[in-house]
């Protein structure tokens, strides 16, 4: 967690409900699949459904955590630094994370564009990959922007 900007209590927004719905869908599919296997009535394509449902859950959770500044962090060294150095270290870390997610966005966008007309889909249920790739690209772009905004925003005057 960013000790300079502790997370404020906020209500649950749409990202929370998107992620929660995706996790519930994942749990429901897996529950039905496990019960089905024990009853010798397997759920065809359960793994594909879970893989597709995990993507919005992961994207939503990363965005919520980043926007709230509540990433897990160890402050073993930074707590011993002077305030100005500590702020610079946090800004540098946010800038590097922003650059990392910007590179990830570029790679995801490249793959999405490259495979846009290939009609990629899962083997059993024929779920198209295109929407999943678009979602990951948009989430990576939002994460890059969030980190870069944190790195370059003006400091609050106390």
C-alpha positions in Angstrom: 0.0 0.0 0.0 1.2 3.5 -0.8 1.9 5.0 2.6 2.0 8.5 1.1 -1.5 8.2 -0.4 -3.5 5.7 1.8 -6.6 4.3 0.1 -9.8 6.2 0.8 -13.0 4.3 1.7 -15.1 4.2 -1.4 -18.3 2.4 -2.4 -18.3 -0.6 -4.7 -18.3 0.5 -8.3 -19.0 -1.3 -11.5 -15.5 -2.8 -11.6 -16.2 -4.6 -8.3 -19.4 -6.1 -9.6 -17.9 -7.1 -12.9 -15.0 -8.9 -11.1 -17.4 -10.5 -8.5 -19.7 -11.7 -11.2 -16.9 -13.3 -13.1 -15.6 -15.0 -10.0 -19.1 -16.3 -9.2 -19.4 -17.6 -12.7 -16.1 -19.3 -12.4 -17.1 -20.9 -9.1 -20.5 -22.0 -10.5 -18.9 -23.6 -13.6 -16.3 -25.4 -11.5 -18.9 -26.6 -9.0 -21.1 -28.0 -11.7 -18.1 -29.6 -13.4 -16.9 -31.3 -10.2 -20.4 -32.6 -9.3 -20.9 -33.7 -12.9 -17.6 -35.7 -12.9 -18.7 -37.5 -9.8 -22.1 -38.3 -11.3 -20.4 -39.3 -14.5 -22.0 -36.4 -16.4 -19.0 -34.2 -17.3 -19.6 -30.5 -18.2 -18.2 -30.2 -21.7 -16.0 -27.2 -22.1 -15.8 -26.3 -18.4 -12.1 -25.4 -18.6 -12.7 -23.0 -21.5 -15.6 -21.3 -19.6 -13.4 -20.9 -16.5 -10.5 -19.5 -18.6 -12.8 -16.9 -20.2 -14.4 -15.9 -16.9 -11.1 -15.4 -15.1 -10.0 -12.7 -17.5 -12.6 -10.0 -16.5 -12.1 -11.0 -12.8 -8.3 -10.5 -13.1 -8.6 -7.3 -15.1 -11.1 -5.8 -12.6 -9.1 -6.8 -9.6 -5.9 -5.3 -10.9 -7.6 -2.1 -11.9 -9.4 -1.8 -8.5 -6.2 -2.4 -6.6 -4.2 0.1 -8.7 -6.8 2.8 -8.6 -7.1 2.5 -4.8 -3.3 2.4 -4.3 -3.7 -0.8 -2.3 -1.0 -3.1 -3.8 0.8 -5.2 -1.3 4.2 -3.7 -0.5 7.1 -4.2 1.8 8.5 -1.0 3.2 11.6 -2.4 4.8 13.9 0.1 3.1 11.6 2.9 2.2 10.4 3.5 5.8 14.0 4.4 6.7 14.4 7.0 3.9 13.8 10.7 4.3 10.4 11.8 3.1 11.6 13.5 -0.1 13.6 10.4 -1.2 10.7 8.2 -0.2 8.4 10.2 -2.5 10.9 10.0 -5.3 11.2 6.2 -4.9 7.4 5.8 -5.0 7.2 8.0 -8.1 10.0 6.1 -9.8 8.3 2.8 -9.0 5.0 4.1 -10.4 6.7 5.4 -13.5 8.4 2.0 -14.1 5.1 0.2 -13.5 3.5 2.5 -16.0 6.1 1.9 -18.6 5.8 -1.9 -18.0 2.0 -1.8 -18.5 2.5 0.5 -21.5 4.8 -2.1 -23.1 2.2 -4.8 -22.2 -0.5 -2.7 -23.8 1.6 -2.4 -27.0 2.2 -6.1 -27.1 -1.5 -7.0 -26.5 -2.6 -4.5 -29.1 -0.1 -5.9 -31.6 -1.4 -9.5 -31.0 -5.0 -8.3 -31.1 -4.4 -6.6 -34.4 -2.4 -9.4 -35.8 -5.0 -12.1 -35.1 -8.1 -9.9 -35.6 -9.1 -11.7 -38.8 -7.9 -15.2 -37.9 -11.1 -16.3 -36.2 -9.3 -17.7 -33.2 -11.5 -19.6 -30.9 -11.5 -22.3 -28.2 -11.5 -25.9 -29.4 -14.6 -27.3 -27.7 -17.1 -24.4 -27.3 -15.8 -22.2 -30.0 -15.6 -19.1 -27.8 -13.8 -16.4 -29.8 -10.6 -14.9 -28.4 -11.1 -11.5 -29.9 -13.2 -10.0 -27.1 -10.8 -11.4 -24.5 -7.8 -9.9 -26.2 -9.5 -6.5 -26.5 -10.4 -6.6 -22.8 -6.8 -7.4 -21.7 -5.5 -4.6 -24.0 -7.9 -2.1 -22.5 -7.1 -3.2 -19.0 -3.4 -2.9 -19.6 -3.8 0.5 -21.0 -5.9 1.7 -18.1 -3.3 0.3 -15.7 -0.5 2.1 -17.6 -2.4 5.4 -17.4 -3.2 4.9 -13.7 0.5 4.3 -12.8 1.8 7.1 -15.0 -0.8 9.5 -13.5 0.4 8.5 -10.0 4.0 9.0 -11.0 3.6 12.5 -12.5 0.7 14.1 -10.6 1.6 17.1 -8.5 2.2 16.7 -4.8 -0.5 17.6 -2.4 0.3 20.6 -0.2 -0.4 19.9 3.5 
